[in-house]
Amino acid sequence: MREYFDETIDRNLTFSYKWDERKKFFDSDEVLPMWVADMDFRSPKPVVDALINRAQHGVYGYSSSTNSYDEAVVGWLEQRHHWKIKREWLSYSPGVMPTIGFLIACLTEPGDKVVLQSPVYYPFFDVIKRSGRKIVDNALVLEDNTYKMDLDKLETQLDSSVKMLLLCSPHNPVGRVWTKDELTRLGEICLKHNIIIVADEIHGDLVFKQSKHIPLASISEELAQQTITCIAPSKTFNIAGLQASSVIISNADLRLKFRKEISRYSLNMMNTFGRVAAEVSYRQGGEWLDHCLEYIYDNNQYVKQYVETNMPLIKVIQSEGTYLVWLDCRDLKMSGQELREFMLKKAKVALSDGFIFGENGDGFTRMNIGCPREVLAEGLERIKSAYIKTFE
Ligand SMILES: Cc1ncc(COP(=O)(O)O)c(C=O)c1O
């Protein structure tokens, strides 16, 4: 099945944010886009076929919420993550970020504090700030080329105005798949201080064989009562543009508050195509995903080897999942802005600047490796040529 992922598909002029907005964001149509977190692969064939079939029907009225969709989600979580949830815990949302915004709005008050763990997916900062809440940054610590949570520090950062923690699991951009021990300890601290945990597990299916994703809420009943889990087929099956995600809340009180909030915006009805794609992905996409993960893992190893051999001043941070690679470029001795210019102007690749993920992301950059090997090799070649001209 490697050919499926090896195929280079032209995404230009498909309203692709990653490809078609290069001119706007980077002032160039020539940079190779390795930034936005979607993949350049075609989704599983059954998904493509189901969408074509639905499109051919020709009538696209409002879609109903159906048991079969919920059952597909429940089945996926049980099969893939050994997590048994009840159908009634599920709510639908058009996206994980909208969900987090709604949760902050309905479960905290203006002026309350929300914890995040930088470097982290940058919209976390924006959603907290824009909601008029304050950020508490429990920054991750980099040790031996891998990141760890600083839970001793977290204990010292909490007071009664801290109401919520945003967990990114697995973690974007550093690629950690948190262990049961780490999650259990984090959970204990949040339980002790009565902090609601929003577990963003959007990358939860994208984990390499050597590691295992543990849904935080599956660890204990007590933790489940204080955790809200956001999942989506969007990253997993490359259907982010179809805007379908799920929210799992076993605590009836929290669930009611969330549902009321989302209903205020009349966003509780699924997009017809999103619904079809999500259900078919969960029911028939498992085999595709296994192959996709092998491909991404090989790409990850390729980057590691290529960078070690050709660009020794750059370090590839050890990752256990996701199609994002976090590159430590601090030994290039450039400011974040200079590193950006170097990648864009000299190497002609568009990466995600490390500094947008938090101050401690300065000197790093994030590369999206969810692309055919040929494209990845081209991106690395470009960086290598610029590196040789500048540093050798
Ligand atoms: C950790 C994380 N959360 C949320 C999102 C966005 O999710 P959605 O498109 O469902 O809002 C992303 C996308 O890259 C992400 O990496």
PDBQT file of the ligand as one rigid body, heavy atoms in Angstrom, charges set to zero:
ROOT
HETATM    1  C1  LIG A 401      -3.571  19.828  19.162  1.00  0.00    +0.000 C 
HETATM    2  C2  LIG A 401      -4.549  20.333  18.154  1.00  0.00    +0.000 A 
HETATM    3  N1  LIG A 401      -5.783  20.676  18.544  1.00  0.00    +0.000 NA
HETATM    4  C3  LIG A 401      -6.708  21.141  17.678  1.00  0.00    +0.000 A 
HETATM    5  C4  LIG A 401      -6.401  21.297  16.345  1.00  0.00    +0.000 A 
HETATM    6  C5  LIG A 401      -7.436  21.863  15.416  1.00  0.00    +0.000 C 
HETATM    7  O1  LIG A 401      -8.570  21.100  15.478  1.00  0.00    +0.000 OA
HETATM    8  P1  LIG A 401      -9.912  21.529  14.722  1.00  0.00    +0.000 P 
HETATM    9  O2  LIG A 401      -9.554  21.743  13.286  1.00  0.00    +0.000 OA
HETATM   10  O3  LIG A 401     -10.807  20.359  14.926  1.00  0.00    +0.000 OA
HETATM   11  O4  LIG A 401     -10.402  22.759  15.387  1.00  0.00    +0.000 OA
HETATM   12  C6  LIG A 401      -5.120  20.960  15.888  1.00  0.00    +0.000 A 
HETATM   13  C7  LIG A 401      -4.744  21.154  14.484  1.00  0.00    +0.000 C 
HETATM   14  O5  LIG A 401      -3.599  21.156  14.108  1.00  0.00    +0.000 OA
HETATM   15  C8  LIG A 401      -4.175  20.463  16.815  1.00  0.00    +0.000 A 
HETATM   16  O6  LIG A 401      -2.941  20.117  16.448  1.00  0.00    +0.000 OA
ENDROOT
TORSDOF 0
